[in-house]
């Protein structure tokens, strides 16, 4: 796929990498859609699929002016060498209240549009909701959350363990995740399918090129690890003192939720929790998977059923 890179400065000295999907004669004519990646991943995910159509391809085929963003610590985003970028650890506040506003303003200015649709994937969706809770919806026309939590409800054993490990996660650096993923994925697919199934269904995902899949992975931030652990323990998503759920009350934001019934990372209850605060009347839902087909977190993006079960319905909703 053709794309052009935009390097967008932040007030604290980062250069965010945004990519705009192009056709041979230039940008696509449709409404602007900004796709926001989740935690421990980057935007490569949206333009890649092991053996099918990617999400960006689906958006482009429908004529949408599709953009992706990488926050600090993701993809091609780097500290600005000409600026004195802060070396301190970053967290959810920087993602939601510094990086995302810079990306949104750039897309709106470049496309000459007042508002855009934000598609937030996993934690990326939560970041979009935090942005809305603080800044309102003057720049947001619609929101799509794909496997994205607001409250943490009915957490599984793995989530509870991560919550209890919060203090340690804030101290211990986690490095080399991309290399680890490239080596571990084929082993897990062969010998550990049941534990792996909380994240993906190995029967539905082509794992023959783990090196390509591993390009999607990023090292996690210690500070964000600790914040997510606190979120799991309390159940509430609080960013820089703002309770995001409370901040959403009363906002007008047409919303689509994509919920995987077999998701062991963001369970259905957590993915649906935004309904109670935005209101049932403006929230639609796409439910994926069931007793006969186990669909987990990563399956929403890179499985054999992603296009039919997720991408096409999302595009259809956006075209209404």
Residue pairs with C-beta under 8 A, 6 or more apart in sequence:
1 21
1 47
1 54
1 56
1 57
1 60
2 21
2 22
2 23
2 24
3 19
3 20
3 21
3 22
3 47
4 19
4 20
4 22
5 17
5 18
5 19
5 76
6 17
6 18
6 19
6 20
6 106
6 110
7 15
7 16
7 17
7 18
8 15
8 16
8 18
8 102
8 103
8 106
9 15
9 16
9 80
9 83
9 102
10 16
10 72
10 98
10 99
10 102
11 98
11 102
12 85
12 86
12 94
12 98
13 79
13 80
13 83
13 84
13 85
13 86
14 72
14 77
14 78
14 79
14 80
14 85
14 99
15 77
15 78
15 79
15 80
16 69
16 70
16 71
16 72
16 77
16 99
16 102
16 103
17 43
17 69
17 70
17 75
17 76
17 77
17 78
18 67
18 68
18 69
18 70
18 103
18 106
18 107
19 43
19 47
19 67
19 68
20 27
20 65
20 66
20 67
20 110
21 28
21 47
21 56
21 59
21 60
21 65
21 66
21 67
22 28
23 60
27 65
27 111
28 60
28 63
28 64
28 65
28 66
29 63
29 65
30 62
30 63
30 64
30 65
31 64
31 65
31 113
31 116
31 117
31 141
31 318
32 64
32 65
32 67
32 107
32 108
32 111
32 113
32 116
32 117
33 59
33 64
33 65
33 66
33 67
33 116
33 117
33 118
33 119
33 318
34 67
34 68
34 69
34 103
34 104
34 107
34 116
34 117
34 118
34 119
35 43
35 46
35 55
35 56
35 59
35 66
35 67
35 68
35 69
35 119
35 121
35 124
36 68
36 69
36 100
36 118
36 119
36 120
36 121
36 124
36 125
36 127
36 128
37 43
37 45
37 46
37 68
37 69
37 70
37 71
37 74
37 75
37 121
37 122
37 124
38 120
38 121
38 122
38 123
38 124
38 125
38 147
38 148
39 122
39 123
39 124
39 220
39 224
39 228
40 177
40 217
40 218
40 219
40 220
41 74
41 122
41 216
41 217
41 218
42 70
42 74
42 75
42 216
42 217
42 218
43 68
43 69
43 70
43 74
43 75
44 75
44 215
44 216
45 55
45 121
45 216
45 301
45 302
46 54
46 55
46 56
46 68
46 121
46 301
47 54
47 55
47 56
47 57
47 68
48 54
48 212
48 215
48 216
48 302
49 55
49 57
49 301
49 302
49 306
49 307
50 205
50 206
50 207
50 208
50 209
50 212
50 213
50 302
51 206
51 304
52 304
52 306
52 307
53 61
53 307
53 311
55 301
55 306
55 310
55 311
56 66
56 68
58 307
58 311
58 312
58 314
58 315
59 66
59 315
60 66
61 315
62 315
62 318
62 319
64 315
64 318
65 111
67 103
67 107
69 99
69 100
69 103
70 76
70 77
71 77
71 94
71 95
71 99
71 100
71 127
72 90
72 94
72 95
72 99
73 90
73 218
73 219
73 221
74 218
75 218
79 85
89 221
89 222
89 223
90 221
90 223
90 224
91 221
91 223
91 224
91 227
92 127
92 130
92 224
92 227
92 239
92 240
93 239
93 240
95 127
95 224
96 127
96 130
96 131
96 134
96 239
96 240
97 130
97 131
97 134
97 239
97 240
100 127
100 128
100 131
101 131
101 135
104 116
104 118
104 131
104 139
104 140
105 139
107 113
107 116
108 114
108 115
108 116
108 139
114 138
114 139
115 137
115 138
115 139
115 140
115 141
116 139
116 140
116 141
117 140
117 141
117 142
117 143
117 144
117 318
118 128
118 131
118 140
118 142
118 143
118 144
119 125
119 143
119 144
119 146
119 314
120 126
120 127
120 128
120 129
120 143
120 144
120 145
120 146
120 148
121 146
121 147
121 148
121 300
121 301
122 146
122 147
122 148
122 265
122 266
122 297
123 148
123 149
123 228
124 148
125 143
125 144
125 145
125 146
125 147
125 148
125 149
126 148
126 149
126 150
126 237
126 244
128 140
128 143
128 145
128 148
129 143
129 145
129 148
129 150
129 237
129 244
129 248
129 274
130 237
130 239
130 242
130 244
130 247
131 140
132 140
132 143
132 247
132 248
132 251
132 253
133 239
133 242
133 243
133 244
133 245
133 246
133 247
133 248
133 251
134 239
134 242
134 247
136 251
137 251
137 252
137 253
140 253
141 254
142 253
142 254
142 255
142 256
142 318
143 253
143 254
143 255
143 256
144 255
144 256
144 257
144 258
144 314
144 317
144 318
145 255
145 256
145 257
145 258
145 271
145 274
146 258
146 300
146 301
146 310
146 314
147 258
147 259
147 260
147 263
147 265
147 266
147 271
147 297
147 300
148 257
148 266
148 271
149 237
149 266
149 270
149 271
149 273
150 237
150 244
150 245
150 248
150 270
150 273
150 274
150 277
151 235
151 236
151 237
151 245
151 270
151 273
152 159
152 231
152 232
152 235
152 237
152 270
153 235
153 267
153 269
153 270
153 273
154 267
154 269
154 270
155 163
155 232
155 267
155 270
156 198
156 264
156 267
158 198
158 264
159 232
160 232
162 169
162 228
162 229
162 232
163 229
163 230
163 232
163 233
164 229
164 233
165 229
166 225
166 226
166 229
166 230
166 232
166 233
167 226
169 222
169 225
169 226
169 229
170 222
170 223
170 225
170 226
170 229
171 222
172 222
173 222
174 219
174 220
174 222
174 225
175 219
176 219
177 217
177 218
177 219
177 220
178 214
178 215
178 217
178 218
178 219
179 214
181 210
181 213
181 214
181 217
182 210
182 211
182 213
182 214
183 210
185 207
185 210
185 213
185 214
186 207
186 210
188 195
188 196
188 202
189 196
189 202
189 207
193 202
196 202
197 262
197 264
197 294
197 296
198 263
198 264
198 265
198 296
198 297
199 264
199 265
199 296
199 297
199 298
200 296
200 297
200 298
200 299
200 302
200 303
201 262
201 294
201 295
201 296
201 299
201 303
204 293
204 295
204 299
204 303
204 304
204 305
205 298
205 299
205 302
205 303
205 304
206 304
207 213
213 302
230 238
231 237
231 238
236 243
236 245
237 243
237 244
237 245
238 244
245 273
245 274
245 276
245 277
246 277
248 274
248 277
248 278
249 277
251 278
252 282
253 278
253 282
254 282
255 274
255 278
255 282
255 283
255 284
256 283
256 284
256 285
256 286
256 314
256 317
257 271
257 272
257 274
257 275
257 283
257 284
257 285
257 286
258 271
258 285
258 286
258 288
258 300
258 310
258 313
258 314
259 268
259 271
259 272
259 285
259 286
259 287
259 288
260 266
260 268
260 271
260 288
260 289
260 295
260 296
260 297
260 299
260 300
261 268
261 287
261 288
261 289
261 290
261 295
262 289
262 294
262 295
262 296
262 299
263 271
263 295
263 296
263 297
263 300
264 296
264 297
265 296
265 297
266 297
268 287
272 285
274 283
275 283
284 317
286 309
286 310
286 313
286 314
286 317
288 295
288 299
288 300
288 305
288 309
288 310
289 295
289 296
289 299
289 309
293 305
295 303
295 305
295 309
299 305
299 306
300 306
300 310
301 310
